Amino acid sequence: MKVNFELNGRAASWNVEPGTTLLDALRAKGIVSVRNGCDGEGSCGLCAVLLDGKQVNSCQILAVQVEGKKVYTVDFYSKDRKLSGVQQALIDAACVQCGYCTPAVTLALHELLERSPDPSGDEVRDALSGTLCRCTGYEQFFNAARIAAKRLKEPAYAEAAAPEFAPELRHVGKDRGKVDAAALARGERAFVEDKVPSDACHLLILQSPHAHAWVRKVDVSKAEKLPGVVAVVTKDNCPDQVYTTAGQGFPEPSPHDQRMFPRKVRHVGDRVAAVLAESLEEARAALAAIEVEYEVLPPVLSIAEARRPGAPVVHHGKVSYVVGDPPAGSSTEGDGRDDPIVYQFPLHADPHRNLAASVADGIGDVDKGFAEADVVIERTYKGNRVQCTPMEPHVVLAKVEADRLVLHASTQVPWHVRRIVSRVVGLPEHKVRIIKERVGGGFGAKQDIVVEDLAGYLAWKTGRTVFFRYDRAQEFAASRTRHLMEITVKLGAKKDGTLTAILMKLDADTGPYGQHCLTVPMNAISKSLPLLLCDNARFEVKSYYTNLAPAGAYQGYGAPKGSFALQTALAELAAELGMDQLELIEKNRVRSGSRIEILRSLGEGRPGAAVTLGECGLGEMIARGKKAFAWDAPRSAADGDWRIGRGAVIIQQGSGLPGLDAANAELRLLQGGTLLMLSGGADLGTGLDTVTTKAAAEIMGLDMEDVAVVSGDTDTTPFDKGAYASSGTYFSGNAAVKAAEDLKRKCLEAAAVMLGESVSDLVLVHRGVVKGKKGQVTLAELAHQGVQGEGHHELTGFGNFKTEHAAFPYGAHFVEAAVNVRSGEVKLRRYHAYQDCGTPINPALALGQIYGGVMKAVGHSLYEELLFDEKGKPLNLGFLDYKIPSIYEVPEDFHVELVPVADEVGPFGGKSVSEISLNGSAPAIAIAIHDAVGAWCREWPFTPERILRAMGKLS
Amino acid sequence: MVNEYLKPKTLDEALAALAVPGSVALAGGTWLLVGEEHGTKGDLGRAVDIGELVPSDIGRKGTTARVGAGATFQALADSPALPACLRKSALSMANRNTRNRATLGGNLGADKSCASLVPILLALDATLEYAVRGADGKAATKTAPLAAWLERKDGLALTVSFEAPAGLLAASGRASRTACDVATATVGAAYRLEGGAVKDLRIAMGGFGPRARRMPKLEALFEGKALPDKAGIEKLAEPLLDAISDQRGSAAYKKRRGAVILADALAGAEALS
């Protein structure tokens, strides 16, 4: 059908099919700024356009319906590569993180300012109510709206997006703009889905409808004969090997227990078959033509069931170990039918009893400690499964070029992807290239190889270009979730609050496969126990296989659940002792100079060692929170049915994995005296490329505009372990610092030769001038000499970073919550996060990371939970039913404050900032709820129903 | 998947097109086209776009308010001609993107249990003007109580009207997990007070059956009597609510939430003008 309309101010006349949505039509015509985050639910708003001046979702409009209408996308505001006032305001307010939602936010604010030039906070909230963002936590959008509004009247208006730090430095600690923000704000081609050629084949997978079943027979004969079908893969013709999808350093602490297509499906959504076809419609038709015979088995749907003697066995294949022996008494003989399991080294596992991994250790004597206690409490806390929900689902484009396999990936771990895909496809690593594109949110889910193995295999096998994208339902069912955990905490204390013993028993549900099965639960211990000083502490961790959705990494990596259990238990102990909870924390917390003995037991798979803490900012952070919340003043009065309560917690995280991981960077001096940073780091929207750019500019005496950065490309950039474990700034940033220092040294040496002076007499000053006692030379001149026949060699710096030093960021989160005693609803009136990230490299972006982290944690604390029926079928596979916070859920007084304590090893004193911010919400909110209504909520999310039950008002 | 798209120019043409089996009326499309993007909606067949054919004006003459079926939720929420309880219900629909597109007519046609507008319109005893195809093939206009029309949903909804006389008190409410959530429970309530006693009480609720409907048993609890306090209302109402357990909560919880929003609505009902 023909549709005539106005697109971005120009007449358009398109031929479209009757059922084509406006979103599909726009993207087909190259308007890629409209994004698909919910597959037609209309719940994410990322496909928004202005239709006759009003913001609407283009996924819910047929293209033919815009006949005679005016359609505007963000591309209108980006003509000639310019930025509108709104786009610039979003950049200035540090609102562009992954950038996947930025075009939609831009349109919403343009529409708002058109009808309300001086909008109130409520109007901003209303305008952005239809746009979901998982990165930013929404708070800085209010600032962007204010800036944009003021600039309507006063074009030069400016305001600081954050305080400045490190006054001795030019770029570090200052807001200089995120290096990729403008391109993302313009809606340019940046993501994998924007780079799909029109002749790419489409890959779809047939997923198991059963939680646990043998795949008896897969009949693909009809599917293979259908037009357009290029290949069909099943258990019968896929590579016969097992691997782990965990993007961790090799050898991985995760069992290799996953076959590309398993002989036995282990969760609803598990892979049964894949179809590669020349069009999406042909792939769908072929998928529908596949016939499968299952032998349905009873599923394991809980930890209790998994550990029950005689329970169904999730994995019954032969168990072997690359290094080391099986634990005594464990079963290793397979049933002769199931896929094998290969452990790289022992994890105290017994898979045939559904135990994927376990560990127990501690210091002192807890039995003695409990015997010495005046008060002992024991409580069990449960954190349910939650989904990372990056707004861009898992997606990959795989192709063969020059007899090599090339993957354009949305990943946190390009090098781990290369290693795993190489192995799965059967290629040496030099035949595989991974190019990390802009990532529309990762949050841990993209630390796993969820789609790349299959797409890479089919591209190599067929020689065709393969596009594989999870839809939103697949993202929920078969991506990676935060492990469900049940944590029992036993605390003993003297009457004065001194802890005498701590025991944490943690059971985790790793789901059908064992990626991160030990390391995530262990992080719940290793990022919570070291906050408290106690001579007797012990932990026991067990991770079980079940037939629920696959678990994996999610921001915080277990720490949010450990923090929830231990910090809430501490508050419960304070209540038992009749103490103020902060008084009890103060009595037992780590502080500057503390000797942290428990780290002897928390060595991340290696022998641990006690650490003497340097400076610790917890005291200052607690003091600021107490003052802001008038902690010692009487509580707020009740407001009708609403009771007011408050809670506070201390939190910590790490900064990468000392002794385990490494990062590298290369910095090239280019003609004209500019720089090319080749960073192995994977920027997920976090601003890592801005960190490496700042490092180069700061050390080389240049401006950030003088530096270009290429990152996360396994061909052109050096190895980096990837973006996980809070390592980005600390590891990849430090590699960039070292590369810049190396280049600077080489430049000074070359200049010394050119100037005939000693290196010790030279200094590199802004902007790129080497000054000596007798003369000077510019970086441009040095670069020129580097490419001349008679000059020195090309000047390139290389930086490698690894460390044994553990850098802990700390934080204190304070919450004031209102709880409705009739309905059980919770409103967050105040949320203050005080956090130490060392020297903040990008202060406003650091604030944004924390706002975003807190809002994700508010989500798992109050709203989010992946639900299953009695057969293990997931029930809420979209944003209509799985509720992540919108801008309406942002606390009324939402405040983040950086309290920096510089780290001696971190880049310019920096530490990690993002993951830690997810550790405070659940315990702080639980404590506030108790403070308000006297009921302890020990299972997240704290839904109104659970709160009413805890209050005894619902049976 | 929509296989055929028609955009009739007249009501006569629209009704003729809709008379063909497999045809659906399309206006805002926010419910009808869910999943259309990814082909998960199933076969919608022929979409007959009536979005610009049905009235979309909103107005008030004296005590009579009229709302065209083509009016969007955002238009309802923004209209000073409408009482606060109706605007509040319109504003509770999802988010601004959706409200800019979703229409009153679509809400009535879909007639879901979570429908945002149906409970308050039933409580206001609204009347619906709708078009049907006459024997001569021409469009004929009919009028019926909205409650009656919802039981058969024949023809094409055109205009909803209701009286907002002095002395009538009304309120709407909803319960949901987050602000932009599908409602767990909805309520609309209207009544007069005579000598301290409730008169002409109408209560409609969603979330307690396949459709949002009037709740005669609840109405009977309070008709002709002085309203109890909120706790009293909840205690009387909760046993009469019938709910199912699903991902939004257990049946017991939904009954509790329903009773709470009913109590809030009855206690907080305000004059319409």
HADDOCK unambig.tbl for C-alpha pairs under 7 A between the chains (distance, minus, plus):
assign (segid A and resid 18 and name CA) (segid B and resid 2 and name CA) 6.22 0.50 0.50
assign (segid A and resid 18 and name CA) (segid B and resid 3 and name CA) 5.93 0.50 0.50
assign (segid A and resid 18 and name CA) (segid B and resid 4 and name CA) 5.57 0.50 0.50
assign (segid A and resid 18 and name CA) (segid B and resid 5 and name CA) 5.48 0.50 0.50
assign (segid A and resid 19 and name CA) (segid B and resid 1 and name CA) 5.73 0.50 0.50
assign (segid A and resid 19 and name CA) (segid B and resid 2 and name CA) 4.33 0.50 0.50
assign (segid A and resid 19 and name CA) (segid B and resid 3 and name CA) 5.87 0.50 0.50
assign (segid A and resid 21 and name CA) (segid B and resid 37 and name CA) 6.24 0.50 0.50
assign (segid A and resid 39 and name CA) (segid B and resid 35 and name CA) 6.33 0.50 0.50
assign (segid A and resid 39 and name CA) (segid B and resid 37 and name CA) 5.74 0.50 0.50
assign (segid A and resid 39 and name CA) (segid B and resid 38 and name CA) 5.60 0.50 0.50
assign (segid A and resid 40 and name CA) (segid B and resid 34 and name CA) 5.32 0.50 0.50
assign (segid A and resid 40 and name CA) (segid B and resid 35 and name CA) 4.37 0.50 0.50
assign (segid A and resid 40 and name CA) (segid B and resid 36 and name CA) 5.84 0.50 0.50
assign (segid A and resid 40 and name CA) (segid B and resid 37 and name CA) 4.59 0.50 0.50
assign (segid A and resid 40 and name CA) (segid B and resid 38 and name CA) 6.34 0.50 0.50
assign (segid A and resid 41 and name CA) (segid B and resid 34 and name CA) 4.89 0.50 0.50
assign (segid A and resid 41 and name CA) (segid B and resid 35 and name CA) 5.62 0.50 0.50
assign (segid A and resid 42 and name CA) (segid B and resid 34 and name CA) 6.74 0.50 0.50
assign (segid A and resid 54 and name CA) (segid B and resid 100 and name CA) 6.68 0.50 0.50
assign (segid A and resid 55 and name CA) (segid B and resid 97 and name CA) 5.47 0.50 0.50
assign (segid A and resid 55 and name CA) (segid B and resid 100 and name CA) 6.89 0.50 0.50
assign (segid A and resid 56 and name CA) (segid B and resid 97 and name CA) 4.52 0.50 0.50
assign (segid A and resid 56 and name CA) (segid B and resid 98 and name CA) 6.50 0.50 0.50
assign (segid A and resid 56 and name CA) (segid B and resid 100 and name CA) 6.29 0.50 0.50
assign (segid A and resid 56 and name CA) (segid B and resid 101 and name CA) 6.54 0.50 0.50
assign (segid A and resid 57 and name CA) (segid B and resid 97 and name CA) 6.16 0.50 0.50
assign (segid A and resid 59 and name CA) (segid B and resid 37 and name CA) 5.73 0.50 0.50
assign (segid A and resid 60 and name CA) (segid B and resid 29 and name CA) 6.00 0.50 0.50
assign (segid A and resid 60 and name CA) (segid B and resid 30 and name CA) 5.77 0.50 0.50
assign (segid A and resid 60 and name CA) (segid B and resid 33 and name CA) 5.40 0.50 0.50
assign (segid A and resid 60 and name CA) (segid B and resid 34 and name CA) 6.56 0.50 0.50
assign (segid A and resid 61 and name CA) (segid B and resid 29 and name CA) 6.49 0.50 0.50
assign (segid A and resid 126 and name CA) (segid B and resid 96 and name CA) 6.45 0.50 0.50
assign (segid A and resid 127 and name CA) (segid B and resid 96 and name CA) 6.33 0.50 0.50
assign (segid A and resid 129 and name CA) (segid B and resid 95 and name CA) 5.18 0.50 0.50
assign (segid A and resid 129 and name CA) (segid B and resid 96 and name CA) 6.09 0.50 0.50
assign (segid A and resid 130 and name CA) (segid B and resid 95 and name CA) 4.85 0.50 0.50
assign (segid A and resid 130 and name CA) (segid B and resid 96 and name CA) 5.71 0.50 0.50
assign (segid A and resid 130 and name CA) (segid B and resid 97 and name CA) 5.33 0.50 0.50
assign (segid A and resid 822 and name CA) (segid B and resid 260 and name CA) 6.84 0.50 0.50
assign (segid A and resid 823 and name CA) (segid B and resid 257 and name CA) 6.08 0.50 0.50
assign (segid A and resid 823 and name CA) (segid B and resid 260 and name CA) 6.63 0.50 0.50
assign (segid A and resid 863 and name CA) (segid B and resid 177 and name CA) 6.77 0.50 0.50
assign (segid A and resid 867 and name CA) (segid B and resid 247 and name CA) 6.93 0.50 0.50
assign (segid A and resid 875 and name CA) (segid B and resid 247 and name CA) 6.83 0.50 0.50
assign (segid A and resid 880 and name CA) (segid B and resid 181 and name CA) 6.61 0.50 0.50
assign (segid A and resid 880 and name CA) (segid B and resid 182 and name CA) 6.88 0.50 0.50
assign (segid A and resid 883 and name CA) (segid B and resid 178 and name CA) 6.92 0.50 0.50
assign (segid A and resid 888 and name CA) (segid B and resid 179 and name CA) 6.29 0.50 0.50
assign (segid A and resid 945 and name CA) (segid B and resid 253 and name CA) 5.93 0.50 0.50
